Amino acid sequence: MEQGVQIQREGNRPVHRGNPPSPPSKRRSRFERTKPNNFWWQDRDEEIIAAVYLHGVLSTKQIANLFFGGSVSAATKRLRKLFDAGWLQRAFRPNGVGAPEALYLVERRQETVHCIADRLGWAEERVRRYWFPTQMLTDHFLEVNAFRVAIEISCRRNGVLLELWEDERFCVDRIRDDGGKVKVFAPDASLNGTGERNRWAGSGRRLKTTPLTGERAFTPTATGSGAFASSG
């Protein structure tokens, strides 16, 4: 006899009395939101949302390395809650082996704009101005972004303050403000360290540096590995 269930017979047909067996659980879709259970806002959620906005797009593994001490499992659980709650949206990038890689972008809604503006100390109009355009979601941008995350993690490990990193969304406006022509020089990113500044330009795996006059530059020893040295 099954525990918690009394089985009786009516003729030759068994009849279950009491609590019926639980139906098999339905696996959640990776592409569809479900109603979040026991969702409680955490301070780290605001950091994650602001970081995804500033980076444009981040993978689960990158978020795990930045905010969860490298734990992909912990990052996946929290990101699923933020996705279900409508703070983040997801895209998937085929990796050729196994399940596709999940990529996270910020969801376009007023609550998200307010959250980011509050975290960064920006006006909401500025947040909307530099919203990540989906047409920038290319393999090239993902390569540059992977290099950025590697630099960030390396700076943390080596006690270097990475004050600022601006991708091409921000660089284009900076060049125009300085009276330059975007078609002549449009870098992939510009960064500020502790008293050091450098513009990075190039494509894919062959990133090169163009130091600003009279300032020291970060020189990568291995693209995407997170290793770098300070020259000068």
N, C-alpha and C positions, 0 to 999 in steps of 0.2 A: 504494500500500500504506500502511495506517495505521501510524504510528510506534509501535514497541513491541509490535505485534501481527502475527503471521504468519498469513496467510490461505491456506488450502489448500482444495481442493474434493474432496468425496466425491460423485461423480456430478455432478448439477447444483446441489447444495446447498453453499454456502460454509461452512467450518468455521473458527472462530477458535482459534488456538493461542496459548498464552502468557497475558498478563494481559487479562482481559475489560474492556470499557469500563465506567467507573464509572457506577452508576445515577444518575439525576437526583436532586439534593438535594431533601429535603422541607422546605418552609418551616415554621418553628416557629409554633405557635399562640400568639396573644396571651393566650389564656385558660388554657392548660394549661402546667404546669411540665415542663421537660425536665431531664435530669441535667446539672448544670453541669460544664463542662470547665475544668480549670486554675483552679479557684477558690482564691484566696489571700486571707486576711483582711487588710484594710487598716485603719489607724487611723481613716480618714475614714468607714469603714462604720459604726462605732459612733456617730460624730457624726450621720450621716444617720438611723440608726434612732432615736436619741434625739430628733432634731428632728421626725421624722414622728410619734412618740408625743406630744410636747408640742403639736404643731399639730393632731393628730387625723388630718388628711389633707393631703397635698401633691401637686401635679401635677408632672409631669416638668419643665416649664418653671420652676416655682418652685424645685425642688431644684437645677436647673441654675444658676439665679441665685444661690442661697445657697451652693453648694459647688463648682461647676465653672466659675466665671467666666463664666456665661452660655452655655456650650457644651451645647446640648441633645443633640447626638450623643454626647458623652462621658458625660453623665448617663444617657442611655438605655441604653448598653452596661453601665454599672455597676449600674443598677437592675434590668436583666434578670438579672444574676448573683445579686443579692440576692433577687429573686423566685424564681428557680429553686432557690436554696439554702434557701428556706423562711423567710427573715427578714422579707420583706414580702409583702403581698397586694395585689391590684390590683382596681380597679373602673374602669369606663369611662363617661364622660359625653359624650353626643352634643353636638356643637357646631354642627350644621347644615351644616357645610362640611367635606368630606374625612373622614379617619379620626376616630373619637371620641377625646376627650382621656383619657389615662391618669391615674388618681388612685391614690396609694399610701397604704396603711394598714399598721400594724404587725401582723405575724402573731401570733396568740395561741398561745404555747408557752412552756415554762419557760425555755428558753435565751434567749428574747427578753426575758423579765421580768428575768432575771439581768443581761443586758447593759445594759438601761436603768437598773436600780438601781445598777449599778457606775458607769455614766457620770454619773448625776445625784447619786450619794451618798445615795440614798433607800433605805428598807427595801422589800423586795419586796412586802410587803402594801400599801404606799402606791401602788406602781406599779399593782397590780391594782385598787385602789380607783378610780383615775382613768382607767381604760382607756376609750378612745373608744367610745361606743355607736353602733352603726350607724344608729340612728334619728336621730342628729344630722347624718347625711350629707344635708343639704338644700342647696338653692340659696342660702338665706339664710346658712347657716354658711360655705359656700364663698366668698360675697361678703365676709364679715367676715374670713375667713382670708386672702383675697387682699389686703385692706387691711393686715392684720398683716404679711405678707411685705414689702409695699411700705414700711411703716414701718421694718422691720428693715434693709432695704437702704439706705434713706435715712439711717438713723442711722449705718451703717457709712461711708457716703460723706461724712457731715458731722462725723465724729468724736464722735458722741454715744453714750454707753453706755446701751443699753436693758437695764436690769438684770432686768426681769421683765415677762412678759406672761401673764396668766391668762385663759383663756376661761371660758365659763359653767360648765364642769365644776368648776372651782376656785372661781369666784365665789360659787356657791350655798352652798358650805360656809363661805366667809369671811363671808357675810352672816349665816348662822345662828349662827356663832361670836360675831359682834358683837351678837347679840340682835335682828337685823332680820328682817323677813318677806319671803320670796322673792317672794310674789305682789305685794307693794307695789313692789319695785324689784329687778329681776333683769337686770343689765347683760349685754351681749354679751361684754364683756371688761374687764379692769382692767390697767393697765400702770404700771411704774416706770421712770423715766429717771434721769439723774444728779441726784438731789435733787428730782426732780419726779414727781408722780403724778397720774393722771387716770383716771376711769372713762368708758368709751365705751358709749353706749347708742343704740338706734335700730334700724332694719331696712333691709336692702338697701343702696341707694345713699345713703340719707339718714341717715348717721351723725351724731350730735350728741355734744357733750361735756358732762360735768357735773363741773367741777373740785371737788376736795376743799377744804374750808375752809383758808385760809391757805397754800395751796401753788400754785405755778405749774403751768400745764397746757400740754400739746401741743395746738395748734390746727391741724387739717389745712386746707390751702388748696385741695386737690382730692382728693376721695375716691377712693382706689384708685390715685392717681398716684404716691404715695410722697413728695409734697411736703408739708412741714409747717413751722410756725414756732413758736418758743417765745415765749409771751406773758408780760408782766409784767417 
